[in-house]
Amino acid sequence: MTDQHDVIVLGVGGMGSATVAHLADRGVDVLGLERYDVPHGYGSSHGITRIFRLAYYEHPDYVPLLRRAATLWEDLESDHDRQLLYRTGSIDAGPTDDPLVEGSKRSCEEHDLEYERLSSDELTDRYPGYRLPDDYTAIYQPDGGFLVPEDCIVAHVDRAHRAGATIRARERVVNWQPTDDGGVRVETDHAAYEADSLVITAGAWAAQFVDALDGIAVPERQVLAWLQPDEPEYFAPERFPVWNLRVPEGRFYGFPVHGVPGFKLGRYHHREETVDPDAFEREPTQADERLLREFAEQYFPAGAGPTMRMETCLFTNTPDDHFVLDTLPEHPQVAVGAGFSGHGFKFASVVGEILADLALDGETDHGIEMFSLDRF
């Protein structure tokens, strides 16, 4: 006989683990299916630290979701044995009139977020790890910080298990199809399952399961580096806010030392390599290292010591870099969370709540109009 559940969640990474936890908390019989381990390092929800920031230059409409996400992260942390969210403050910096700087300021002002506008000299006086050009401006927002993604996934899965969820790792979904009674049937390399509804949170593999995402949710190779600081005290969490920086070489981001004896940095859309998530260069190369080291030597020279670690991950980008959170028009019993475009993990806690709403009710009270699939 086929296993029957209320909801099946396809993919138990950052978004899927949160979705399973929210559904289980509501008393739903939920099954989570993950092709790799829980957690794992093959997708988009790993890498020791992930930025959390409220000053959101991408669009002010993200801020209410971020506030809710923070509340949910704190709630999750309250019954977990490890800290999940570390508050360091956040820096958004670039040329004075750059959209990154002005957009961050606009988000703060529209949503009454506390912030300070700092010149380059003021930034360096306060946080000496930074060495930005003289004509740059920084927006400092004190509520930013970082999440520990692997621990966040474990915490969500622990909560889901306590509420009765079933999660199966090392089980690859082969196919899904609607059933005649308005539900879904999901086939894996182990078994077949049926449910009233399906949530697809498959990260870089999402387009393999949703035809409408073909060409919309596009995987990209991303590389991170951890460099040993020459002045370690400058890069400790209490003296080094997480940052988001626009320079002529591109947009970069980074973190204080945590978990690895090096400060972490990356370039958004690293080398702009669109890839097959099942067949790409996972091992970082000297060219990857050189790109990140040259940046660090110029803008964070006290941090550009020996390389401690490098790691690849996957972005899954949409054409406008905004998310997809929606149900499928032809199959309303299927909800999709995809295309998080390299800035989604901080939202995982609230995305799980949204996708649980969509799976059970077909709608949510959260403002997600800008994430509709039909905008493309």
N, C-alpha and C positions, 0 to 999 in steps of 0.2 A: 504494500500500500504506500501511496505517496504521503510524505509528511505534510500536515496542514498547519498553517500559522495565520495570525492576523496580518502581519506585515513582515516582509523580507527586506533586509538592507544589504545591498550589493556593494561591498567595500567597507572595511572597518579600519580606516585610517583616521585622520583628524576629524573629518566631517561625519563619517559613518559611525565612529565610536560614540560621538555626541548624540547622534540620531537614535542609535540603539538605546542609549541611556535614558533619553527623554521619553521614548516610547515605553520602555519597561517601567519607568516611574509612573506612567499613567495606567498601569495594569494591563498593557497590551502584550499578547503573546507574540514576541518578536524573535526572528532568526537573523543573525548577522553572518555573512559569508565573506571570507577573506582568502585570497589566493596565496598570500605569503604569510609571514608570522605576524603576531600582534604583540608589540609594534614591529615594524620592519623598516629597512633603509632603502627600499627600491623606488619609492614614489616621491611624495611632496610633503610628508609630515614627519620629518626627522631632522637631525642636525644640531642637537644639544640646546639651542636657543632659537626663539622666534620673537620678532619685535611685536610689542603691543604699544600702540600710540592712539591718542584721541584727536590730536591736531591733524586732520585728515585732508591733505591738499587735493586728493583725488575727487572728492565731492562732499559738501557738507551733509548730505543726506545719510552718509555712513555713520555720523556721530551718534544718533540715537541707538543704532544697532550696537555700536561700540560700548556705549554706557550699559546696555543690557548684557552684552558679552562679559564686561567686567564683573557685574553682579553675579552672573552665573559661574564665572571662574572662581570667584571668592567662595561661593556656596560649595562648589565642587571641592575646593581645597580644604574647606572646613571639616570634611569627613574623610580626608586622605592623609596619609602619614608623611607626605613630603610637600614642600612649598612648590606651588605651580606658577605663581605670578610674582615677579620681582619688580618693584617700582624704583626706577633710576632717574625718571624724567626722560624726555625725548627732545631731540634737536632736529629741526628741519632747516637746512641752510643752502645758500646759493647766492648768486648775484642778487642785488637788492630788489630788482623788479622781476625776478624769475617767478613763473607761475607756481613753483613749488613753495616758495616763501610766501607769496601773496595768498595762495590757496590755503595754506596752513593757518595763516592769520585770519582769513575769512571764516574758516570753520570754527576757530576759537571764538570769534566775535559773534557769529550767528547763534552759537549754542552756549554763550556765557561761560566758556572755559577759561580758567586762569592761564595767562601766558606772559612772557616777557620777550621783547624784541632786543636782541643783543648785536652789537657790532662785532667784527672779527676779533678786535683787541679785547673787548669785554668777555667774549667767549673764552679766549685763551687764558685770560687772567683768572677766570673762575674754574675752567677745566683745561689744564695745561697740556693734555694729550692732543688737543685740536690745534692745527696750524693752517688756517684757511687764508685765502688772499685778503688783502687789506680792505677791498671794497665789497666783501661778502657780508650778508646779514643772516642771523640765525633766529628762529622762533623756538623758544624754550617753553615746554609745557610739562608741568611737574608730575602729571599722572601717568606718563608713559613708562615703559619698562620692557621686560621680556618674559615670555612663557617658556617652559621646559616641555617641548612637544611630546617626547616619548612618555614622560610622566603624566601628561595630560590625557593621552590615549589610555594608559593603564588605569588612571583614575576613573575615566568614563566607563571603561569595560568592567572594572570592579563594581561600580555602582549598578551597571546593567545586570551583572551576575547576581548581585544581592537582591535585585528586584525580579529575578526569575528569567532573564533573557537567556537564549541559547546562541552561542557564538562558535563558529567552526572556522578555524584557520587551516591553511594548507589545503584549501578546497576551491578549485578554480571554476567559476561560472562559465559555462560553454554557451548557453543560450537562454533567452526568456521569451515567452509569448503570452498574449492574452488568452484567457479561457472564455468559454461560452457564457459563463455565469457572471462575467464582469470582473473576474479576478486575474491572477497571473500564475503561470507555471514557470519555474526556474529549474534548469538542468545544469548540473555540475559534473565534474569528472568523477564524482563519487555516487551521486544520488539525484533524485528529483524531488522538488518541494512545490507546494501550492500555497497561495495566500490571497487575502482580499486585496492587498495593495503591495506595491514595490517601491523602494527608494533606491535610486542609483547614485552612489557616491564613489565612483570608480576612478577618480583622479584623472591621470593622463590616459587611462583606458576608457574613459566615459564614451567617447565617440564610437567605440567598437560595439556599444550596446544601445546607442541612441542615434539613429540615422540623421536626425535633425541637427546633431552636433558636429557632423562631418564638415570640416573646414571652419567651424566656429570655435571648438575647444581644441586647440592645437598644442601638442606637447613641445617643450623646448628644454634643451640641456642647460643646466645651471651649475656653477661651481663656486664653492666657498673655500676660504683659506683662514687658518688661525696662525698668527705670527707672534712669536715671543717678544714682549716689549723690552726695550732697553731700560725703560723707566717704569717698572711694574706698578708703582703706586699711582701713576697717572691713569691707568686703565682698569683700576678696581671699580666695582659697581657703584660705590658711593662717590666716585670722582669722575665718572665717565658715562654720561647718559647715552642711551641708544640714539642712533643718528640716521639721517636720510639726507643725502648731499648731492646737489647738482653741480658738476664741474664740466669743463669742455670735453673731458674724456667720457662723459656719460653720467648716469645716476647711480650712485653707490650707497651702500647701507652697512651698518655695523653695530657691534655690541662690545660691552666690557668683557674682561676675562671671567669665564664661568665654565667649570666642568672640564676644560682643556687648558693647559698652560700657555694660552695665547689669546690675543684679542681677535675677534672674528669679523670678517668683512666679505662683501660680495658686490658684484656689479649687476644691476637689473638687466636682464636679457644679455647675459654674460658675453657670449660671442655670437648671439643671434642664430643659434643652430636649431632649426626645426628637426625633430627626430621621431623615429619609431620607438615607443617606450619599451619595446621588447628587444631592440637591437640598436644600441648606441654605445659610444665610448664612455663607460662608467668610470674608468680610472683617470683621475686628473693628470694633465700633461704639463710639461715645462712651459708651454705657451700659456696655459691657464694660469700657472703660478706667476709668470712674468707680468701678465696684465694686472693682476691684483697687487703684486709687490711694487711695481712702478707707481701705482696710485698711492699706496701706503707711504712710500718713501717721500712723496711730495707733500701729502696733506696730514699724515700722522707719523712724522719721522721718528718720534720716540717709541713708536710701536712696531717699527719695521725690522725687527730682529729675525732670527732664524725661523724658518717654517716649522710649525709643530704638527700640523694636520691639514689635509685637504679632503674635500668630499664633493661628490656630485649629487644633485637632486633634480627634480623635474618641475618646471612651471607648466601650467596648462592655460594658454592665453586665449582670450576672446578678442575680436577685432577692436573693441572699445576699452578693453582691460577692466570691464565691470563683470560681475558674477552672472551666472545663470541659476536662478532659483524659481522653479516653476513646475507645473504638471504638464504632461504631454497632451496637446489638444485632442489627438485621436485616441488616446488612452489615458483618461483622467485619473485612473487608479495608479498611475506611475508618476512619482515625483522625482525631480532631478536637481542635484546640487553639483555644479561643474564650473569650469573655466575661472578658477579663482586667481589666475593671472599674477601669481607671485606675491599677493598681499592678503591671502585669505585666512591663514591659520588663526590669527588673533580673533576671528569671528566664529571659530568652530563651535563654541559653546552655544551661541545664539542661532547659528545655522542649524544645529541639531534640533533646537526648539521649533524653528520655522519648518523644517522638513517633516517633523512629527506632526505639526499642524496640517500640512498639505496632505500627508499620507492618510490622516484620519478624517479631515474635514474638507479637504480640497481648497482651503483658504487659510489665511493667517491674519492676525491683527497687526503684525509688523509691516512697516512700509517697504514693500519689495517690488513696487511697480517698475523701477528702473532695471530690475534683473529679469524681466520677462523674456522668454525665448523668442517670442514673435517680433521683438525689436529688430531682429536681423532680417 
